[in-house]
Amino acid sequence: MGRLLRLAWLTARDLAVSAGPFVLIAAALLAAAYYVLKPAPPRRVVLATGPAFSDFEAFGRRYRDELARFGIDVWLRPTEGASANLRLLGDPKHDVDFAFVRSGMRETAEDGKSATERVPLVSLGNLFYDPLWIFYRVEAAKELPGGRLVSLATLRDWRVNTGERGSGASRLLGRLLEAHGVPRDALRFDRRGQGPGVAAFLDGSLDAMALISAPEGAAVQALMRERGIALHEFARAEAYSRRFPYLTPVTLPRGVVDLGRDLPPRNVTLVATTTVLAAREDTHPALIQLFIQAAHRIHGEPGWFAKARQFPSGQNSELPLAREAERYYRGGPPYLQRYLPFWMANLIDRMWVALLSIVALLIPLSRIVPPLYEFRVRSRIFRWYRDLRGIETALARQTAQRAELLTALDALETKVENVNVPLSYTDELYALRTHIGVVRERLLRAA
């Protein structure tokens, strides 16, 4: 048993020494490829959301939960809204990786330039419609023709909350008022945030409230069910969409809010922007793939305005569509991710070209391993021929006594008997023993 263990250990050592350089080269190439390609995404990302109680904040929490399943820690960065998100995402001084932005935001920046001029941005697709909701108190509209708000032009002198300065609702409402020929200062704007603004609106301190939000937003859900509050219908929605290409006419179906109370009591036409999930162009492709898959699970269900699987969508994007997002819309999730864990599938997906290149390079190098192994095994046999040749030379030149040579030959034979080689090389070991026997016969004849 001890002899077998020693043979196994020697064989393993020979293999390790013979294949060692090959393995080291392969490991170095793989490490270099991993370092250059960086297949593993960062474990922490920052997502710019929006104000407290907004739809952006609610969706941000859902993205955080979705990506936590893959070990990605999504930090939510509260902001004033879509405009602030675009500025943060385009500013290299900030560490924001993803952000919710709205169509039409590229036209507006406080310095007169697009925020995307600073850092190249890409789109992961459109996520959902974000209508412009203008709620007003029925009491405030009694003096208007028909007792309701028919045109935005009639908002003159009303106290209207549009959110904090620079918010999407404030900017969009200002553009629509300018299209009607109504200057911004004709309204008494209230700049409180969404939460305080809703409270002031409900207690009668305000006449109207304008906000851009998905229907899932807490403010929309509350105001749609509040008695004494009406929703402005955009009768000129189609005209607005022609003047402002980033606006889309949408219809709030009758009864979709509350079938029991028949809310709304009729179809209501609104205008809507589209919320886009944007990222920096150099964002890790695996993160983009994870976010777009999360978007499919979060926004793929039917809603008040969208049909099932209408969102996310890569069509009509103002920002260039990310390559990974384009790949997803064209063929769905990567093939390997359907059968393997994400990390393994992503590693293979990002590294397969490098792996094939390394294999192609190593195949010729691997041919030196068998000769090296053979050399090491045979060297355990052939090195004794030097001693055997020395004994034979001493016999021929008579430089040593025959008894001394026989003693040296016996010692050599004992050592050779302890040599362990694989079975495939035993013929050479027995050949050495035969040659020792030949030299012994010569010594005995010389006597």
Summary of the structure (lengths in Angstrom):
residues: 447
radius of gyration: 39.7
end to end distance: 41.5
largest distance: 141.3
contacts: 1378
relative contact order: 0.13
helix: 53%
strand: 15%
